[in-house]
Amino acid sequence: MGTSPDAGQGGGSFLVTFGPIVILFVIMYLLLIRPQRKRQKEHENILKELKKGDRVVTNSGIFGTIFAIYDDKNKVVLKISDDVKIELLKSSIATKVTET
């Protein structure tokens, strides 16, 4: 009747078809991936700058003072009290505690 030959095929342009998917990926990158990478780099910098005598808190919430650092073994020895020292992975240090 009066229909054009292309009316039933529904072939759109590439941008119309994949545009929303690309926009969704960009939004996910900006909101999720980029901030996570930034936090990871900040944590790596904190771990690199640790030195003996720094007061830190671990991921499990233990406060202590760094007694020794073994970079080759990726280990840290924390002094929790006068007679208590524990060995931890360096990556288990959450942050350095600043005295205020």
C-alpha positions as CSV (number, residue, x, y, z in Angstrom):
1,M,0.0,0.0,0.0
2,G,1.9,3.2,0.6
3,T,4.9,1.9,2.6
4,S,8.5,2.4,1.7
5,P,10.8,-0.6,1.2
6,D,12.9,0.3,4.3
7,A,10.0,0.7,6.7
8,G,10.1,-2.8,8.1
9,Q,13.9,-3.3,8.4
10,G,14.7,-1.0,11.4
11,G,18.3,-0.6,10.6
12,G,19.5,2.5,12.6
13,S,22.9,4.1,12.6
14,F,25.7,2.8,14.8
15,L,25.5,5.8,17.1
16,V,21.8,5.3,17.8
17,T,22.3,1.6,18.4
18,F,25.4,1.6,20.6
19,G,25.2,5.2,21.9
20,P,23.4,4.3,25.2
21,I,25.8,1.5,25.9
22,V,28.8,3.7,25.4
23,I,27.3,6.4,27.6
24,L,26.6,3.9,30.3
25,F,30.2,2.7,30.2
26,V,31.5,6.2,30.5
27,I,29.2,6.9,33.5
28,M,30.4,3.7,35.2
29,Y,34.0,4.6,34.5
30,L,33.6,8.1,36.0
31,L,31.6,7.0,39.0
32,L,33.1,3.6,39.9
33,I,36.4,2.7,38.3
34,R,38.3,6.1,38.4
35,P,37.7,6.8,42.1
36,Q,38.6,3.3,43.1
37,R,41.9,3.6,41.2
38,K,42.6,6.9,42.9
39,R,42.1,5.4,46.3
40,Q,44.3,2.5,45.4
41,K,47.1,4.8,44.4
42,E,46.8,6.8,47.6
43,H,47.0,3.6,49.6
44,E,50.1,2.5,47.7
45,N,51.7,5.8,48.4
46,I,50.9,5.5,52.1
47,L,52.5,2.1,52.2
48,K,55.6,3.3,50.4
49,E,56.1,6.2,52.9
50,L,55.9,4.0,56.0
51,K,58.9,4.1,58.3
52,K,59.9,2.7,61.7
53,G,58.1,4.5,64.5
54,D,55.0,5.4,62.5
55,R,51.6,4.9,64.3
56,V,49.2,2.9,62.0
57,V,45.9,1.1,62.1
58,T,45.4,-2.2,60.3
59,N,42.4,-3.3,58.2
60,S,41.1,-5.3,61.2
61,G,41.2,-2.2,63.5
62,I,44.4,-2.9,65.4
63,F,46.4,0.2,66.4
64,G,50.2,-0.2,66.7
65,T,53.6,1.3,66.1
66,I,55.8,0.0,63.3
67,F,58.7,-1.8,64.9
68,A,60.3,-3.2,61.7
69,I,59.7,-3.2,57.9
70,Y,60.8,-6.0,55.6
71,D,60.2,-4.7,52.1
72,D,61.7,-7.7,50.4
73,K,59.2,-10.0,52.2
74,N,56.3,-7.5,52.1
75,K,56.0,-7.8,55.9
76,V,55.7,-5.3,58.8
77,V,56.2,-5.9,62.5
78,L,53.8,-3.9,64.7
79,K,54.4,-3.2,68.3
80,I,51.1,-3.2,70.1
81,S,52.3,-2.9,73.6
82,D,55.7,-3.3,75.4
83,D,55.7,-7.1,75.2
84,V,53.5,-7.7,72.2
85,K,54.7,-7.6,68.6
86,I,52.9,-9.1,65.6
87,E,53.9,-9.7,62.0
88,L,51.6,-8.6,59.3
89,L,51.5,-8.2,55.5
90,K,52.3,-4.7,54.5
91,S,49.1,-4.5,52.5
92,S,47.0,-5.1,55.7
93,I,47.9,-1.6,56.9
94,A,44.9,0.6,56.4
95,T,46.3,4.0,57.1
96,K,48.8,6.0,59.1
97,V,47.4,7.6,62.2
98,T,48.1,11.2,62.6
99,E,48.3,12.5,66.2
100,T,45.9,15.4,66.7
